[in-house]
Amino acid sequence: MSTPPQAAAWLPPWFTHPPHLELDSGFHLRPLRAVDVGLDLPAVLGSRAALWRRFGAAWGWPPADLDAESDRRDLERQERETAEHVSFTYGVLDEPEDTLVGCVYLDPPRGGTGAADVDVSWWTVTAPAGTALEEELRSVLPGWVAREWPFRRPRYVGVDVSWSQWAQLAAPA
């Protein structure tokens, strides 16, 4: 598959995204798909208040009226963007893949490529920030990005820059 023009600016044409990342906690990351709506929707709705506090002002997500159809459309878009290397959404799943416990996003950098070449963010379900899984993602993601991705200046949104600072940066073209 060729890399579409909008992806070419931030990823080399030879790049293939990693299909899987095992976590020591027994969870793993893999690209999220539209068929995962039955896993994604309960995780998002069960954590909606916390997700809105984190992402709401910046992303306008998740909306109060999120339903299965709109979540499926969002997952279809994310699956397509992953396949086209426009952006990447990974689900954090248990081993039998019957529970989604969070997501990891790798997106073109907001504000251009001067300060960063990728924006990395994530969330985990209802448990408050600072839980073992949240901390595991915070410690594992930088090594994974360095080893498996072609980025040299990742920006971890919510860590390196606050969500309110990030929201003030210009959106990618």
Summary of the structure (lengths in Angstrom):
residues: 173
radius of gyration: 15.3
end to end distance: 23.1
largest distance: 40.8
contacts: 475
relative contact order: 0.18
helix: 39%
strand: 18%
